[in-house]
């Protein structure tokens, strides 16, 4: 075996740190000889001996310096061992359907390793599992966000348990552990009193379960066929349905630059060009030919590939990074801003002094929303579209004394959808493409454009333009790079001049741009509202066929939370189902008998929850549930479980490893009595429950004073001139429901009023 693993990184450590040699008697020694010695010691686990402390210290430095970029070819054999062991653990091969051949599994396994090992953090994880003694080094813990006051004691306790485990099994590599030992090891992580350890298990489990069960192999186990992601005739379709987008030359200066093409940016760009203004729309994601693909199914179109978590890894955040932003990846649940729940929230903004008396009035909202709903084609589904999965929530809610409602949807009806790859209608279809095709004054649209910072005039406050960089378009079917042929330089920073800039980059992207631009305001990035959510899964004696028909038609409004029906793939279900890998596989073999809907909390706004830029200039999110929101969440989960049982479920599952049932604690309830135990005992301990969010708001909140807001009542950034924000980040508090339609509507009002004077 070649002992060259990590040589380059060890050399870096030796150069930047001490010149101490492990074998001091051999002098003088070259740097290469030292690196070889240390590599041999690193790989030969039994030879740590009296050099144990030094080697572990060295490993700490290597991990920190490499920051996960351990991708040397020489490490592939070690990473591959860990991958195979993880794959075999999370995909037990016993009792597999006859339709799944061993060669098909092996082929998929190899492709999966090739795909996921391109990710630096996954490569690092695989190497850590090759030498489990990594896990007792200080660098393997992220203690910064641990809430416990006695964190050092918990650290020593955790390290002691790992050392005891390693001594007991007398093995240092995960790949060498037996199946029982692997389970014991993962139970150590899941049961740790340190949240960072629990999140480590979740990341591993989520990666492998979702990858395996959203594959053709997973389809065969679940007995389903996942909808197509790409038209089989995509090339012919693109030729026979040309977009006929005009080719244009970039202007020396634009009247307006809009940053972000989601629901806000698309509407604003569409409306301003109608006023005769020159507009450039910049989007960080790629542009795809509408109709060629189902954009919801591509992780490449999601911010951080859908793997964005809070800084402590306790909550998953999802947002779009693609033309159309979130409107291209969401499931199109359209809550009108005229609904009582939303109107009540907007009036609350007014009562708290965040918006003026004549701002976002019911009359303005009614007029703007009529325009939006007509352009997007918002519709109310018929009762005939309520599939069996949605009827579970509908009937269970009625039996609980609640009044279920039908969503509005931004989708094609089943009749209209024929011959289409998806039923989705995004802002690309409704606003961006029509604006690009405007013959009198076409919108200039440049995807794959990352905005680095806003540029100001000599007075330090008046906008003069921005600095951006063009990145390579994604290698995804249907993607068209630079659809208008705009002549901006690529792969290098450049400046674009403008009279006004409107930032609509979302509640993650907008505060990062403001912070990177050096704008000083302690409210930037703070006051996050996230609408945290959790799925509830029920098993029934009859087939539910959750993937059939219109995915989402029913919701139930409650005080403080909303119960929302949705659909799910086998991969998503595998991640959310509690139990061992064998138990999950067995449940997924009855996938068609499971129904599901979610609990979405209308959460509080708090200064502590924030988007920020770390020392590496990377975006981070810090978000913790308040005690009030925890209480609402637990009540919502219990409420949902009761509804599922009253609809006829034989068992109800939630993605929790808490011991709220006072026994195995694997998150499976069998009766309404179990629901009462959940209501009494569930604590929503971090990383013992899977919580997601897709509705982040409030990070550049609107207000009447810079002490409590980022933008004023005209949505202009405090202390600047001609710099505006118009996306979900301006919401002072939650809008009370899924925010897409409200974002569209408030953006229309903003666009109408921008040039009123």
KAKAKA-V684440 format. One record per residue. RES is the residue in one letter. SS is DSSP state (a for helix, b for strand, c for the rest). NEAR is the number of other ideal C-beta (glycine too) atoms within 10 Angstrom. D_FIRST is the distance of its C-alpha to the first C-alpha in whole Angstrom. Layout:
RES:SS:NEAR:D_FIRST / RES:SS:NEAR:D_FIRST
This chain:
X:c:9:0 / X:c:8:4 / X:c:17:6 / X:c:16:9 / X:c:24:10 / X:c:26:14 / X:a:17:14 / X:a:13:18 / X:a:20:19 / X:a:23:18 / X:a:16:20 / X:a:16:23 / X:a:21:23 / X:a:18:24 / X:a:9:26 / X:a:9:28 / X:c:12:28 / X:c:11:28 / X:c:9:27 / X:c:10:26 / X:c:16:23 / X:c:17:22 / X:c:13:22 / X:c:8:25 / X:c:6:26 / X:c:11:24 / X:c:7:26 / X:c:6:27 / X:c:17:23 / X:c:8:22 / X:a:12:21 / X:a:10:18 / X:a:13:17 / X:a:19:18 / X:a:22:16 / X:a:16:13 / X:a:18:14 / X:a:26:15 / X:a:20:12 / X:a:14:10 / X:a:20:13 / X:a:21:13 / X:a:17:10 / X:c:11:11 / X:a:16:14 / X:a:6:16 / X:a:12:16 / X:c:15:18 / X:a:9:21 / X:a:7:24 / X:a:15:22 / X:a:12:22 / X:a:9:25 / X:a:15:24 / X:a:19:20 / X:a:16:22 / X:a:16:25 / X:a:24:22 / X:a:23:20 / X:a:16:24 / X:a:19:25 / X:a:21:21 / X:a:21:23 / X:a:11:26 / X:a:15:25 / X:a:20:23 / X:c:11:26 / X:c:14:23 / X:c:12:22 / X:c:23:18 / X:c:16:18 / X:c:17:15 / X:a:7:14 / X:a:15:10 / X:a:19:11 / X:a:16:12 / X:a:12:10 / X:a:21:11 / X:a:23:14 / X:a:18:15 / X:a:17:14 / X:a:23:17 / X:a:25:19 / X:a:16:19 / X:a:19:20 / X:a:21:22 / X:a:20:24 / X:a:16:24 / X:a:22:26 / X:a:23:28 / X:c:26:29 / X:c:16:30 / X:c:11:30 / X:c:6:32 / X:c:9:36 / X:c:17:35 / X:c:10:38 / X:c:6:38 / X:c:10:38 / X:c:16:34 / X:c:11:32 / X:a:9:29 / X:a:8:28 / X:a:14:30 / X:a:18:28 / X:a:12:24 / X:a:12:26 / X:a:19:27 / X:a:18:24 / X:a:14:22 / X:a:11:25 / X:a:18:25 / X:a:20:21 / X:a:11:22 / X:a:11:25 / X:a:17:25 / X:c:19:21 / X:c:10:23 / X:c:15:25 / X:a:14:24 / X:a:15:25 / X:a:20:23 / X:a:23:20 / X:a:20:20 / X:a:23:21 / X:a:26:18 / X:a:23:16 / X:a:20:18 / X:a:23:18 / X:a:24:15 / X:c:18:16 / X:a:21:19 / X:a:20:20 / X:a:20:21 / X:a:21:24 / X:a:17:26 / X:c:19:25 / X:a:14:29 / X:a:15:27 / X:a:19:26 / X:c:19:30 / X:c:16:33 / X:c:14:36 / X:c:9:38 / X:c:16:40 / X:c:19:40 / X:c:9:44 / X:c:13:44 / X:c:8:45 / X:c:11:43 / X:a:15:40 / X:a:11:38 / X:a:11:39 / X:a:19:38 / X:a:20:35 / X:a:11:34 / X:a:13:35 / X:a:20:33 / X:a:17:30 / X:a:11:31 / X:a:16:31 / X:a:20:27 / X:a:13:27 / X:a:11:29 / X:a:18:27 / X:a:17:23 / X:a:8:25 / X:a:10:27 / X:a:17:24 / X:c:7:21 / X:c:16:18 / X:c:15:17 / X:c:16:16 / X:a:22:19 / X:a:19:17 / X:a:15:17 / X:c:21:21 / X:c:10:23 / X:a:13:26 / X:a:9:28 / X:a:15:26 / X:a:20:25 / X:a:15:29 / X:a:14:29 / X:a:22:27 / X:a:20:29 / X:a:13:32 / X:a:17:31 / X:a:21:31 / X:a:16:34 / X:c:15:36 / X:c:20:35 / X:c:17:38 / X:c:21:36 / X:a:22:37 / X:a:22:34 / X:a:23:32 / X:a:21:34 / X:a:22:33 / X:a:23:29 / X:a:19:30 / X:a:22:32 / X:a:16:30 / X:a:19:28 / X:a:21:30 / X:a:19:32 / X:a:20:29 / X:a:21:28 / X:a:25:32 / X:a:21:33 / X:a:19:31 / X:a:25:31 / X:a:26:35 / X:c:21:36 / X:c:20:34 / X:a:11:36 / X:a:22:34 / X:a:26:36 / X:a:17:39 / X:a:18:39 / X:a:22:38 / X:a:25:41 / X:c:16:43 / X:c:18:44 / X:c:10:44 / X:c:16:43 / X:c:14:45 / X:c:12:44 / X:c:16:43 / X:b:15:44 / X:c:21:47 / X:c:9:46 / X:c:11:48 / X:a:16:47 / X:a:12:47 / X:a:10:51 / X:a:16:52 / X:a:17:51 / X:a:9:53 / X:a:8:56 / X:c:12:56 / X:c:8:56 / X:c:14:56 / X:c:7:58 / X:c:16:57 / X:c:14:59 / X:c:11:57 / X:c:15:58 / X:c:10:58 / X:c:16:57 / X:c:15:60 / X:c:7:60 / X:b:14:61 / X:b:21:61 / X:b:17:64 / X:b:24:61 / X:b:27:57 / X:b:32:56 / X:b:26:52 / X:c:29:51 / X:c:33:52 / X:c:31:52 / X:a:34:55 / X:a:32:57 / X:a:29:56 / X:a:33:57 / X:a:32:60 / X:a:28:61 / X:a:31:60 / X:a:26:62 / X:a:21:65 / X:a:25:65 / X:a:23:65 / X:c:13:68 / X:c:14:70 / X:c:10:69 / X:c:17:67 / X:c:18:64 / X:b:28:60 / X:b:26:57 / X:b:31:54 / X:b:28:51 / X:c:30:48 / X:c:23:44 / X:c:28:43 / X:b:24:44 / X:c:29:47 / X:b:26:47 / X:c:20:49 / X:c:23:51 / X:c:17:51 / X:c:22:48 / X:b:23:46 / X:c:17:46 / X:a:27:45 / X:a:19:45 / X:a:17:42 / X:c:23:39 / X:a:12:37 / X:a:15:37 / X:a:25:41 / X:b:23:40 / X:a:22:40 / X:a:15:36 / X:a:12:35 / X:a:18:37 / X:c:16:35 / X:b:19:37 / X:b:20:38 / X:c:22:40 / X:c:16:38 / X:c:21:37 / X:c:18:36 / X:c:24:39 / X:b:22:41 / X:b:21:40 / X:b:25:42 / X:c:18:42 / X:c:24:44 / X:b:27:44 / X:c:26:43 / X:b:29:45 / X:c:31:48 / X:c:31:51 / X:a:33:48 / X:a:26:49 / X:a:29:51 / X:a:26:49 / X:c:26:46 / X:c:23:49 / X:c:18:51 / X:c:23:54 / X:b:23:56 / X:b:22:59 / X:c:23:61 / X:c:19:64 / X:c:26:65 / X:c:16:68 / X:c:18:67 / X:a:9:69 / X:a:17:65 / X:a:22:64 / X:a:17:68 / X:a:11:68 / X:a:21:65 / X:a:24:66 / X:a:14:69 / X:a:15:67 / X:a:21:66 / X:a:16:69 / X:a:9:71 / X:c:13:68 / X:c:13:69 / X:c:22:66 / X:c:21:68 / X:c:14:71 / X:c:7:74 / X:c:10:74 / X:c:18:71 / X:c:23:69 / X:c:16:72 / X:a:12:73 / X:a:9:75 / X:a:17:72 / X:a:21:69 / X:a:13:71 / X:a:14:72 / X:a:22:69 / X:a:21:67 / X:a:13:69 / X:a:16:68 / X:a:26:64 / X:a:19:65 / X:a:10:67 / X:a:18:64 / X:a:26:61 / X:c:15:63 / X:c:20:63 / X:b:17:64 / X:b:12:65 / X:c:20:63 / X:c:12:66 / X:a:9:66 / X:a:10:65 / X:a:18:61 / X:c:20:60 / X:c:22:58 / X:a:16:57 / X:a:29:54 / X:a:28:57 / X:a:18:60 / X:a:25:58 / X:a:31:58 / X:a:24:62 / X:a:17:63 / X:a:25:61 / X:a:24:63 / X:a:15:66 / X:a:14:66 / X:c:16:65 / X:c:6:68 / X:c:17:66 / X:c:8:67 / X:c:22:64 / X:b:17:64 / X:b:17:63 / X:c:23:61 / X:b:19:62 / X:b:25:59 / X:c:28:58 / X:b:25:57 / X:c:17:59 / X:c:15:61 / X:a:14:59 / X:a:6:62 / X:a:13:61 / X:a:14:57 / X:c:8:58 / X:c:8:56 / X:c:13:54 / X:c:22:50 / X:c:22:51 / X:c:18:54 / X:b:24:53 / X:c:23:55 / X:c:31:54 / X:a:30:55 / X:a:26:54 / X:a:20:57 / X:a:24:59 / X:a:28:59 / X:a:27:57 / X:a:23:57 / X:a:15:61 / X:a:23:61 / X:a:24:59 / X:c:13:61 / X:c:14:64 / X:c:6:66 / X:c:7:68 / X:c:15:66 / X:c:18:62 / X:c:25:60 / X:b:23:57 / X:b:28:54 / X:b:21:50 / X:c:27:47 / X:c:21:44 / X:b:24:45 / X:b:17:44 / X:b:24:47 / X:b:15:46 / X:b:18:49 / X:b:24:53 / X:b:16:55 / X:b:19:58 / X:c:12:61 / X:c:7:62 / X:c:8:64 / X:c:9:61 / X:c:15:62 / X:b:13:63 / X:b:22:60 / X:b:18:60 / X:b:18:57 / X:b:25:53 / X:b:16:50 / X:b:23:47 / X:b:16:44 / X:b:21:43 / X:c:15:40 / X:c:10:39 / X:c:17:40 / X:c:20:38 / X:c:9:37 / X:c:17:39 / X:c:16:41 / X:c:23:45 / X:b:23:44 / X:c:17:46 / X:c:15:45 / X:c:18:48 / X:c:22:51 / X:c:20:53 / X:c:13:52 / X:c:19:53 / X:c:10:52 / X:c:16:50 / X:c:10:47 / X:c:13:43 / X:c:8:40 / X:c:8:42 / X:b:12:45 / X:b:15:49 / X:b:12:52 / X:b:23:54 / X:b:14:58 / X:b:23:60 / X:b:16:63 / X:b:20:62 / X:b:28:58 / X:b:29:58 / X:b:30:54 / X:c:32:54 / X:c:29:50 / X:a:30:50 / X:a:28:50 / X:a:22:46 / X:a:26:46 / X:a:29:50 / X:a:30:49 / X:a:23:46 / X:a:23:48 / X:a:27:51 / X:a:19:49 / X:a:16:47 / X:c:22:50 / X:c:10:51 / X:c:21:54 / X:c:10:55 / X:c:20:56 / X:c:12:55 / X:c:21:55 / X:c:27:53 / X:c:28:50 / X:b:22:52 / X:c:27:54 / X:c:29:51 / X:b:28:53 / X:c:27:50 / X:c:22:51 / X:c:26:49 / X:b:23:48 / X:b:21:47 / X:b:23:47 / X:b:27:49 / X:b:26:48 / X:b:27:50 / X:b:17:50 / X:c:20:53 / X:c:8:54 / X:c:9:55 / X:c:14:53 / X:c:22:53 / X:c:17:51 / X:c:27:50 / X:c:19:49 / X:c:14:52 / X:c:17:55 / X:c:22:55 / X:c:23:53 / X:c:24:55 / X:c:26:58 / X:b:25:59 / X:b:26:59 / X:b:23:61 / X:b:19:62 / X:b:17:62 / X:c:9:63 / X:c:14:60 / X:b:25:58 / X:b:23:57 / X:b:23:56 / X:b:24:55 / X:b:27:54 / X:c:20:51 / X:c:19:49 / X:c:22:45 / X:c:21:42 / X:a:27:40 / X:a:21:37 / X:a:18:39 / X:a:26:41 / X:a:29:37 / X:a:23:37 / X:a:24:40 / X:c:23:40 / X:c:20:40 / X:c:16:38 / X:c:15:35 / X:a:21:33 / X:a:16:34 / X:a:14:38 / X:a:23:37 / X:a:25:36 / X:a:14:39 / X:a:22:42 / X:a:22:41 / X:c:16:42 / X:c:13:45 / X:a:24:45 / X:a:17:48 / X:a:18:50 / X:b:25:49 / X:b:27:51 / X:b:23:50 / X:b:29:51 / X:b:23:51 / X:b:26:52 / X:b:25:53 / X:b:27:54 / X:c:24:56 / X:c:28:55 / X:c:16:56 / X:c:18:56 / X:c:18:55 / X:c:11:54 / X:c:11:51 / X:c:24:49 / X:b:21:48 / X:b:28:46 / X:b:17:45 / X:b:15:42 / X:c:9:40 / X:c:5:39 / X:c:7:36 / X:c:9:39 / X:c:9:38 / X:b:19:40 / X:b:18:40 / X:b:23:42 / X:b:16:44 / X:c:24:46 / X:c:17:47 / X:c:22:49 / X:c:14:53 / X:a:8:54 / X:a:13:57 / X:a:20:54 / X:a:17:52 / X:a:14:56 / X:a:22:57 / X:a:24:53 / X:a:20:53 / X:a:17:57 / X:a:24:56 / X:a:26:53 / X:a:22:55 / X:a:21:58 / X:a:30:55 / X:a:25:54 / X:a:21:58 / X:a:28:59 / X:a:26:56 / X:a:22:57 / X:a:16:61 / X:c:21:60 / X:c:15:59 / X:c:25:55 / X:c:12:54 / X:b:17:51 / X:b:27:50 / X:b:25:47 / X:b:25:46 / X:c:20:42 / X:b:25:42 / X:c:22:41 / X:c:18:43 / X:c:15:45 / X:c:23:49 / X:c:19:50 / X:c:10:49 / X:c:8:47 / X:c:11:44 / X:c:16:44 / X:c:16:42 / X:c:25:45 / X:b:20:47 / X:b:25:50 / X:c:13:53 / X:c:12:56 / X:a:13:58 / X:a:9:58 / X:a:18:54 / X:a:21:55 / X:a:14:57 / X:a:16:55 / X:a:21:52 / X:a:16:55 / X:a:11:56 / X:a:14:52 / X:c:22:50 / X:c:12:49 / X:c:20:47 / X:c:15:44 / X:c:21:41 / X:c:25:38 / X:c:23:40 / X:b:22:42 / X:c:22:41 / X:b:22:43 / X:b:20:44 / X:b:23:46 / X:c:21:47 / X:c:27:50 / X:c:26:49 / X:b:27:53 / X:c:30:54 / X:c:32:52 / X:c:32:55 / X:c:26:58 / X:b:26:61 / X:c:21:64 / X:c:14:67 / X:c:10:66 / X:c:16:63 / X:c:10:63 / X:c:17:61 / X:c:23:60 / X:c:29:58 / X:b:26:61 / X:c:17:65 / X:c:16:67 / X:c:13:67 / X:c:24:63 / X:b:16:63 / X:b:27:60 / X:c:19:62 / X:c:14:63 / X:c:20:62 / X:b:13:64 / X:c:18:63 / X:b:24:60 / X:b:23:60 / X:b:28:58 / X:c:27:58 / X:c:31:56 / X:a:29:55 / X:a:33:54 / X:a:30:58 / X:c:28:59 / X:c:24:60 / X:c:20:59 / X:c:23:58 / X:c:30:60 / X:c:22:60 / X:c:25:58 / X:c:23:56 / X:c:27:56 / X:a:25:56 / X:a:26:60 / X:a:28:61 / X:a:32:58 / X:a:29:60 / X:a:28:63 / X:a:31:63 / X:a:32:62 / X:a:25:65 / X:a:21:67 / X:a:23:65 / X:a:23:65 / X:a:17:69 / X:a:13:70 / X:a:20:68 / X:c:14:71 / X:c:5:74 / X:c:5:75
